[in-house]
Amino acid sequence: MSRLREPLTVLVFLLPVLVLFGAFRFLPMLGAAGLSVTDYQPGGDVEFAGTENYASLVRDDHFLASLRTTLTYAAIYVPLILVVALGTALLLHSVPWGRGFFRAALLAPYVTSLVLSGVIWKWLFEPAGLLRDPSTVLPALAVVGVWKGFGYAMLVLLAGIRNVPADCLEAAKVDGASVWQRFRHMILPSLRPAIFFVVVVETIGAFQVFDLIYVMTGGGPVRASYTLAYAVYQYGFTYVEIGKAAAAGLVLWAIVLLVSLTQRRAFERNP
């Protein structure tokens, strides 16, 4: 009995979180999976549709275009936020004074309302017409996303940098190692777990981007910023195709899962 006491104690403390996770994550996912194989309409009868909703997505040029748009946005956003967050973390780590102030100031955009941020940046971009040009709308949205979210990634990477013993860095500096050599051979290896975490989290965020699209572009111009998450919203709330929206949401979930697992394998293969 004594052997079971510790696992049972842990389970008791985890139980509220597990209940909340099941109620607000797992059950809705099961519900979406069920709706994805029906032609459900609000207030109407529910009829089994099989894989028709998924087949409809494959035939839908707008959905396929939204997939390409989402991949393009992620390819711009994820490397950019990683570079900005890492560079800021390194600079903040080297500041000899006022670190608390700068840390709070740089984190401010992260805690700012995303809708408010989108409205302000839309107003700033308006004179240059960046949101009206299909070739610049995704980079412009990525810049706003990076400005909004780099503070959190910066804190994660800053915590990783602080795990590197200061005396080892100082010894390497005395031995003649350059700034790049210290970063390449001492700091960067210790940052691998933090970088992996940031890449996965920000990739998930990139695939789920919706608020900025809704506030700043509405999927335009000419669907140049029509992402997967925005497609799910339109299927469900504009066209009232609930089954198709649920199917699109599950496809989005599967893509995010596949990309995350691929990233994990890539990090494990390249130590």
TIMIPA-558764 format. One line per 2 residues: number of its first residue (from 1); for each residue x, y, z negated of C-alpha. Coordinates in steps of 0.1 Angstrom, whole numbers, plus 2048, in hexadecimal, padded with zeros to 3 digits. Layout:
BEGIN
NUM) X Y Z; ...
END
This chain:
BEGIN
1) 800 800 800; 81D 818 7F8
3) 829 814 81C; 808 820 829
5) 806 83E 812; 81D 855 826
7) 80D 84E 849; 7EB 852 83A
9) 7F5 873 82A; 802 880 84B
11) 7E2 874 85C; 7CD 887 843
13) 7DF 8A8 84A; 7DE 8A2 86F
15) 7B9 898 870; 7AB 8BC 872
17) 7C1 8C4 890; 7B9 8A3 8A0
19) 794 8A9 89C; 796 8CC 8AB
21) 7AC 8BF 8C7; 793 8A4 8CF
23) 775 8BB 8CD; 783 8D7 8E2
25) 79C 8C6 8F9; 796 8A1 8FD
27) 770 8A0 8FE; 76D 8BE 916
29) 786 8AB 92D; 770 88C 92C
31) 752 8A2 933; 763 8B1 951
33) 76D 88F 95E; 749 884 95C
35) 73C 8A4 96D; 756 8A0 989
37) 744 881 996; 721 891 996
39) 710 8AC 9AA; 704 8BD 98A
41) 6F2 8DE 98D; 6E7 8F2 96E
43) 6C3 8EB 967; 6C1 8CF 980
45) 6C4 8AA 981; 6E6 899 97F
47) 6ED 881 99B; 70C 86B 99F
49) 722 877 9BC; 740 860 9B9
51) 75F 86F 9C8; 74D 887 9DF
53) 758 8A5 9CB; 77C 89B 9CE
55) 778 894 9F3; 768 8B6 9F7
57) 787 8C6 9E7; 79E 8B4 A00
59) 788 8C2 A1D; 787 8E5 A0E
61) 7A1 8FB A1E; 79D 915 A03
63) 7A6 8FC 9E8; 7C5 8F0 9FB
65) 7CF 914 A00; 7CA 91B 9DB
67) 7E2 8FE 9D4; 7FD 90D 9EA
69) 7F7 92F 9DA; 7FB 921 9B7
71) 81B 90F 9C0; 829 92F 9CF
73) 820 943 9B1; 830 92A 999
75) 84F 929 9AF; 852 94F 9AB
77) 847 952 987; 859 936 974
79) 87D 93D 97F; 877 963 97B
81) 86A 960 957; 885 948 94E
83) 8A0 960 95B; 891 97E 94A
85) 88B 96C 929; 8AD 95D 928
87) 8BE 97E 931; 8AA 991 917
89) 8B1 976 8FC; 8D7 978 903
91) 8D6 99E 901; 8C2 99E 8E2
93) 8D9 984 8D2; 8F7 99B 8D9
95) 8E7 9BA 8CA; 8F9 9C2 8A9
97) 8DC 9D5 899; 8B7 9DB 89C
99) 8AF 9B7 8A8; 88E 9B6 895
101) 882 9D6 8A6; 88D 9CC 8C9
103) 87E 9A9 8C4; 85C 9B8 8BA
105) 85D 9D2 8D6; 865 9B7 8F1
107) 84A 9A0 8E3; 82F 9BC 8E5
109) 824 9B4 908; 81E 990 8FE
111) 804 99A 8E4; 7F4 9B4 8FA
113) 7D2 9AC 909; 7D8 99B 92B
115) 7B9 9AC 93A; 7C5 9CE 92E
117) 7E8 9C7 93C; 7D9 9BC 95E
119) 7C4 9DC 960; 7E3 9F2 958
121) 7FA 9E0 971; 7DF 9E1 98C
123) 7DE A07 987; 804 A09 989
125) 805 9F3 9A9; 7E9 A06 9BA
127) 7FE A22 9CA; 817 A09 9D9
129) 7FC 9F2 9E6; 80D 9D2 9D9
131) 7ED 9C1 9D0; 7DE 9C8 9F3
133) 7FA 9B8 A06; 7F9 991 A09
135) 81F 990 A0A; 824 9A3 9E9
137) 806 99A 9D4; 814 97A 9C5
139) 836 98A 9BC; 823 9A7 9AD
141) 80D 990 998; 82C 97C 98D
143) 83D 99C 981; 81E 9A4 96C
145) 81D 981 95E; 842 982 955
147) 83F 9A4 944; 821 996 930
149) 831 975 926; 857 977 925
151) 857 981 900; 84C 95F 8F4
153) 865 94D 90A; 880 965 8FE
155) 879 95C 8DA; 87B 937 8E2
157) 89C 93B 8F4; 8AA 953 8DA
159) 8A4 938 8C0; 8B8 91F 8D5
161) 8D5 938 8D9; 8D6 93C 8B3
163) 8DC 916 8B0; 8FF 91B 8BF
165) 918 91F 8A3; 926 942 8A3
167) 948 937 898; 94A 91F 8B6
169) 942 93C 8CE; 95C 952 8BC
171) 976 937 8BE; 970 933 8E3
173) 973 958 8E8; 994 959 8D6
175) 9A0 93C 8EC; 999 951 90A
177) 978 944 916; 965 95E 92B
179) 941 968 924; 936 952 941
181) 94A 934 934; 93B 937 911
183) 919 93A 920; 91D 91D 939
185) 92E 904 922; 921 90D 8FF
187) 901 920 900; 8EF 911 91E
189) 8F3 8ED 913; 8E4 8F5 8F1
191) 8C7 906 902; 8BB 8E8 917
193) 89E 8DF 900; 893 903 8FD
195) 896 908 923; 882 8E8 929
197) 867 8F4 912; 865 916 922
199) 865 908 946; 849 8EF 93E
201) 833 908 92B; 838 924 945
203) 831 90C 961; 810 902 951
205) 808 926 94C; 810 92D 971
207) 7F9 912 97D; 7DD 91E 966
209) 7E0 943 96F; 7BE 952 971
211) 7BA 972 95C; 7D2 987 971
213) 7C2 97B 991; 79F 982 985
215) 7A8 9A5 978; 7C1 9B1 992
217) 7B9 9A1 9B4; 79A 98A 9B3
219) 7AD 971 9C8; 7B4 98A 9E3
221) 7BF 999 9FA; 7B2 97F A13
223) 7B6 964 9F8; 7DC 96A 9F5
225) 7D9 967 9CF; 7BD 94C 9CE
227) 7CC 934 9B5; 7BF 912 9A9
229) 7B2 920 989; 79F 93B 99B
231) 791 921 9B3; 784 90D 995
233) 773 92D 988; 763 934 9AA
235) 757 911 9AF; 746 911 98D
237) 73A 934 988; 737 943 9AB
239) 72B 926 9C0; 71C 913 9A3
241) 72C 8F2 9AE; 732 8E4 98C
243) 73D 8C2 997; 755 8D0 9B0
245) 763 8E8 996; 768 8CB 97D
247) 77A 8B7 998; 790 8D5 9A1
249) 798 8D9 97C; 7A3 8B5 978
251) 7B8 8B8 997; 7C9 8D6 988
253) 7CF 8C3 968; 7DE 8A5 97B
255) 7F5 8BC 98E; 801 8CE 96F
257) 807 8AC 95E; 81A 89F 97C
259) 830 8BE 97E; 837 8BE 959
261) 842 899 95A; 858 8A0 978
263) 868 8BD 966; 86F 8A7 948
265) 87F 88C 95E; 894 8A6 96F
267) 8A1 8B3 94E; 8A8 890 942
269) 8BC 887 961; 8D1 8A7 960
271) 8DF 8A9 93C
END
